[in-house]
């Protein structure tokens, strides 16, 4: 199957399983097809798929990520011992674990083509990730608490694992509780990574953007928490601060070069 054939197969299969979309026609243009496919992935509930669907999906997503270009940890230069700063798409990063800024449902973003990292990670990991998260939440029996973390396989992503953490949502002025909860996100992820034998972990900018945590304060807490953890536990885990915006890159660069 060509990439176009895989994409059309996946769209047709997803439309067929959701009767409310039965009248939607598959667009002829590639970008419109990609947008529709992502929307259908985003809206799909955590339900099993056939082996054939999984095989086609996996081949399609892995090829899409390959075409975007995979960056391995070995390609990066540390800004400090065991600490890296990288600006890029976290779904193309090859390391032991990447951190997802999740919501309390832990099922990924259901908003079609939304720009959040939760949406991107679930889209390119494949439908298996939402299924895995749903099973974790079923066993837990209640929504994920802010500041805690869970771990799953990364499925079609280049990383081995995804660590999911729910950051604080800032309402109005930043509080000490907000700061404590954000620090807890970083500690929880690091502890879980160590427990599962991960040698490297990439953090996104947790709670910034949609959750309104000030970028500069969030970065300061991230750097301080990671350094404190590494010092107190003598951990040799390699940490990548992954940013997407130039603003965050400049903030982290200033913080890390100042030490």
Residue pairs with C-beta under 8 A, 6 or more apart in sequence:
1 9
1 56
1 59
3 60
3 63
3 64
4 30
4 33
6 56
6 57
6 59
6 60
6 63
7 30
7 33
7 34
7 37
7 60
8 26
8 33
9 56
10 37
10 40
10 53
10 56
10 57
10 60
11 26
11 33
11 36
11 37
11 40
12 26
13 53
14 21
14 37
14 40
14 41
14 44
15 21
15 22
15 24
15 26
15 40
16 22
17 47
18 40
18 43
18 44
21 40
24 36
26 33
26 36
27 33
27 36
35 113
38 112
38 113
38 123
39 112
39 113
41 122
41 123
41 127
42 108
42 109
42 110
42 111
42 112
42 113
42 114
42 119
42 122
42 123
43 110
43 112
44 127
44 130
45 130
46 107
46 127
46 130
46 131
46 133
46 134
47 131
48 131
49 57
49 127
54 126
54 127
54 128
57 126
57 127
57 156
58 126
58 155
58 156
61 124
61 125
61 126
61 156
62 156
64 124
65 91
65 92
65 124
65 156
65 157
65 158
68 89
68 91
68 92
69 92
70 92
70 93
70 94
70 158
71 86
71 88
71 92
71 93
71 94
72 94
72 95
72 158
73 84
73 93
73 94
73 95
73 200
73 238
73 240
76 84
76 86
76 240
77 84
78 84
78 238
79 85
79 253
79 256
79 257
80 256
80 259
82 230
82 236
82 237
82 238
82 239
83 226
83 227
83 238
83 239
83 240
83 241
83 256
84 238
84 239
84 240
84 241
85 240
85 241
85 243
85 249
85 252
85 253
85 256
86 93
86 202
86 240
86 241
86 242
86 243
87 242
87 243
87 244
87 246
87 248
87 249
88 242
88 244
89 120
89 244
90 98
90 117
90 120
90 121
90 202
90 204
90 242
90 244
91 98
91 120
91 121
91 123
91 124
91 125
91 157
91 158
92 158
93 158
93 159
93 202
93 240
93 242
94 158
94 159
95 159
95 160
95 200
95 201
95 202
95 238
95 240
96 159
96 160
96 161
96 193
96 198
96 199
96 200
96 201
97 151
97 154
97 159
97 160
97 161
97 162
97 163
97 193
97 196
97 198
97 200
97 201
97 202
98 121
98 154
98 157
98 159
98 161
98 162
98 163
98 201
98 202
98 204
98 242
99 162
99 163
99 164
99 165
99 189
99 201
99 202
99 203
99 204
99 206
100 117
100 118
100 121
100 162
100 163
100 164
100 165
100 204
101 116
101 117
101 118
101 165
101 166
101 167
101 204
101 205
101 206
101 207
101 211
102 108
102 118
102 144
102 164
102 165
102 166
103 109
103 118
103 166
104 143
104 144
104 145
104 146
104 166
105 137
105 143
105 144
106 133
106 136
106 137
106 143
106 144
106 150
106 164
106 166
107 130
107 133
107 134
107 137
108 118
108 119
108 121
108 122
108 129
108 130
108 133
109 116
109 118
109 119
109 122
111 119
113 119
116 209
116 210
117 204
117 244
121 129
121 157
121 162
122 129
122 130
124 156
124 157
125 154
125 155
125 156
125 157
125 162
126 155
126 156
128 153
128 155
128 156
129 152
129 153
129 154
129 155
129 162
132 152
132 153
132 155
133 150
133 152
133 164
136 150
136 152
137 143
137 144
144 150
144 164
144 166
145 166
146 166
146 167
146 168
146 181
146 184
146 185
147 165
147 166
147 167
147 168
147 180
147 181
147 182
147 184
147 185
147 188
148 165
148 166
148 184
148 188
149 163
149 164
149 165
149 185
149 188
149 189
149 191
149 192
150 163
150 164
150 165
150 192
151 161
151 162
151 163
151 164
151 192
151 193
151 196
152 161
152 162
152 164
153 160
153 161
153 162
154 160
154 161
154 162
159 202
160 198
161 196
161 198
163 189
163 192
163 193
163 201
165 185
165 188
165 189
165 206
166 185
167 181
167 182
167 185
167 206
167 207
167 211
167 213
168 177
168 178
168 181
168 182
168 207
168 211
168 213
169 207
169 211
169 212
170 178
170 207
170 211
170 212
170 213
170 214
171 212
174 213
174 214
174 217
178 213
179 217
179 221
182 206
182 207
182 213
182 218
182 221
182 222
183 221
183 224
183 225
185 206
185 207
186 203
186 206
186 221
186 222
186 225
186 226
186 229
187 225
187 229
189 201
189 203
190 201
190 226
190 229
190 235
190 237
190 239
193 201
193 237
194 233
194 235
194 237
198 237
199 236
199 237
199 238
200 237
200 238
200 239
200 240
201 237
201 238
201 239
201 240
202 239
202 240
202 241
202 242
203 222
203 226
203 239
203 240
203 241
203 242
204 242
204 244
205 215
205 218
205 219
205 222
205 242
205 243
205 244
205 245
205 248
206 213
206 218
206 222
207 213
207 218
208 214
208 215
208 218
208 248
215 247
215 248
215 251
216 251
219 241
219 248
219 251
219 252
219 255
220 255
222 241
223 241
223 252
223 255
223 256
226 239
229 235
230 236
230 237
230 239
241 252
241 256
243 249
243 252
